[in-house]
Amino acid sequence: MNVVPEARNERRAGGAQMKAAPPAATFDLDRPWCLDERVAVRPEPFGALLYHFGTRRLSFLKDPTMLTVVRALAEHPSARSACESAGVTAHELPAYERALATLAQSEMIRGRASR
Amino acid sequence: MTPALPLAEQFARGLAAPICLTWELTYACNLSCVHCLSSSGRRDRRELSTTHCKALLDELERMQVFYVNIGGGEPTVRPDFWDLVDYAVAHSVGVKFSTNGIKITPSIAARLAASDYVDVQISLDGATEAVNDTVRGAGSYRMALRAMRALAAAGFRGFKLSVVVTRQNVGQLDQFAELARDHGAQLRLTRLRPAGRGADVWHELHPTASQQRALYDWLLAHGEHVLTGDSFFHLAGFGQAPPGLNMCGAGRVVCLIDPVGDVYACPFAIHDSFRAGNVRDDGGFARVWRESALFGTLREPQSGGACASCGAYDACRGGCMAAKFFTGLPTDGPDPECVLGHGEVALAVAATSDVAPPRPSCDHSRRGGPVPVTIGRRTQPAVVS
């Protein structure tokens, strides 16, 4: 399971995206998150495609559970709770945390204010 | 977690909707580029009406096609072009359109700069007037530069300068990059395909083997900020794969809707063999995309054919289907520009055949033909002494 950050609506030539993904930035699982308003989500057999109209970037969710997590973010007080509600086990959580960090880096999801 | 297939394999099986949809709005064009991949020039009387176009945009919205790449012909010569762009954006379908710049006035540029949902691609095939106008026609360089200056002055950052790499301009890559930088644009390089009128000049325009190597090296060295539309995946045979999916997306993640609504597997394959249906058929575009027999076949596992035993096959996947088709090569064999030289051998074999390579199924070239220029050294008959 992984979010693949390779895509734009077109891919850049050159080395940048061929290199191994850099370690994901720290991601705060315990704060509230949501999808950016400019992001559209399209379910696909393998998971989903995300498109950000502002950055014109595509991302892929290679896992239906990840789609459930992303859609649940706005309804939960924390990303951790969104993951739990989607059935992500403690063992699986680090992989989802990395994927969420990648989505945050590419501005697909953003932190929202706690109520 | 279940181990997922690599993305390219997932994509090869097809998606609920295309990722990259090209929509050519009209065959009408003010230019007559010698290598036009859609043989454009004259408007087709059966062209989709404004109402049809809007109905199609409604359908693309329902299918969640995030954006369309609009081309032609020259799309901006359609009187309803800006209306259609506004309609698309209002229906959450982003637009990137390709133009030779004819309609990009300062006021249009200002309007375009104000929208996040519209992107512009200016076509230019020479970094100098002489190289460009030889293929795109007299005055086309100045027209493109005028449009680029208008976009830059309007503050449109990151529009695309789109270049088809040819034998004549491959030595100008640094100049193109500079031109893009000077106008706040991003350079986009794509591969010359022998499609449309391009089939007639491909042998004179396509980069030589040594130029392909130079192009590959340039992309790896300078390509950090260059877009390629994944079009150079045949170069993966040199070793390091260019970034991107490195697969033929035809009918899998890519397709073309032509001005009369015909749906083809890709923008470079305007031929009945690659026509999947029409958006005006029952069930519309969605049904063509999801159910056409042609696309079904393309989404099945492909055999490498003559390339299966080649060590580079996993990298280049046999190259471009359309390039093979229109040069008379079998589509399960090597690409005509195979970097290991298998294409040259295959072309030599094909040249001995009595059967001419297939011709595009439609031709909207203006009568009198493309710009009357001669490319390269063909003007001088070879003299053997």
Interface residues (C-beta under 8 A of the other chain):
Chain A: M1 N2 V4 E6 R8 N9 E10 R11 R12 A13 G14 G15 A16 Q17 M18 R38 A40 R42 P43 E44 P45 F46 G47 L49 Y51 F53 G54 R56 L58 F60 K62 D63 T65 E92 A95
Chain B: M1 T2 A4 L5 L7 Q10 R13 L15 A16 A17 I19 C20 Q64 F66 Y67 S92 G94 K96 D116 Y117 D119 R188 L189 L219 L220 A221 H222 G223 E224 H225 V226 L227 T228 G229 D230 F232 Q240 A241 P242 P243 G244 L245
